[in-house]
Amino acid sequence: MVSALLTVLTLAVIQLGLSLFVRNTLIDAAAEGAHVAALADNTLADGRERTRELIGTAIGDDYAGDVSARYGTYRGMPAVTVTVRAPLPLIGLFGPERGVEVSGHAPVEIAG
């Protein structure tokens, strides 16, 4: 009975670690995509594509399906915001769609 409890506890900790890994990877990819889109010679589409590429390489293409980018302000400065909505991994990498939503921001570079 103790070994069953320890097994369940171990699997829960591993699943928590996987969920945190996925979330942190999505945040990093969104921030990198925002930095790419914020460059003077790039567009929002470049940022979305870079974000999808990073997520697809690190986790899988299933997590890169809903990526959006927009211009706006962040802390009073012109910025690009890239938002990623992905499944929340509850059992392995499977879970409810759009369970995680993360955003990355970058200041817009002005050509000059």
N, C-alpha and C positions, 0 to 999 in steps of 0.2 A: 504494500500500500504506500509506503514511503517512497519507493522508487517511482511509482506512477505519479505521485505529487511532484517529485523533483523533475521528472521528464516534462510534465505540463509546464512547470515554472521555467525550465530551461527553454522550451519552445516559445513561450510567451516573451522572454527576454530577447531571443533571436528575432522574433517577429517585430518587436519594438525597434530593435536596431535596424532592421531592414526598412521599416517605415521612416525612420529618421534619415537613413541614407537616401531614400527616394526623395524626401522633402528637401534635403540639403542640395541634392543634385539638381532638382528643379529650380531652386532659388539661384544657384550658381549659373545655370544655363540661361535663365531669364535675365540676370544681370549682365552676362556676357553678350546676349542678344541685344540688350538695350545699349550697351557700349558700341556695338557695331552699327546699330541704326543711328546713333547720335553723331557719328562721324560726318563731316561736311559733305563728302562725296557719296554717301550711302543713303538708302531709303529705308522706310519701315519694313518693306518686304525683305531687305537684306538681313535685318535684325530678326525677323520671324524665321527666316530660313536657317540662320546660324543657330538659333535656339532649338529648332527642330533637329538639326544635325547633331548637336551636342547631346540632346536627350535620347535620340535614337541610338547613338553610339554607346552611351553609358547604361541606359536602362532598357530601351526597346522602343520601336516605333509606335506601339500602342499608347505610350505615355506622351507622345509628341503630337497628338491629333488636334488639340484645341489650344492654339497659341495665337495671341492677338497683340498688336502693338499700336500705340497712339502717341501723338504729341500732346503735351499739356504742361503743367507746372508741378514741381516738386520742391517743397520748402521755399517757395517764392521764386524759383529759377525755372527758365524754360528747360524742359526735360522730355525724354522719351521714356515711356513706361511699357514694358513687355509683361504680359500676364499669361500665365500657363494654368490651365485647368486639367487635372489628370485624375486617374483612379486612385483611391486610397487603398493601399495594400493591406488587407486584413488577414488573408490566408495566403501565404506566399506572396506573389505579385498580383493576386486577384482581389478585387474589391469593388465597391460601388463607384460608378462613373462620376466624374467631377467631385470627388471627395476631398481633393486638395486643390486649393487655389493659391498661387504665389505670384509675386510681382518683383520685377527688377527695374531699377531706375538709373538713368545716366543723364548728365547735363548735355544739352545740345551744343555741338561745336559749330561755331559760326565761321564761315570762310571769309578770309580777309586778307 
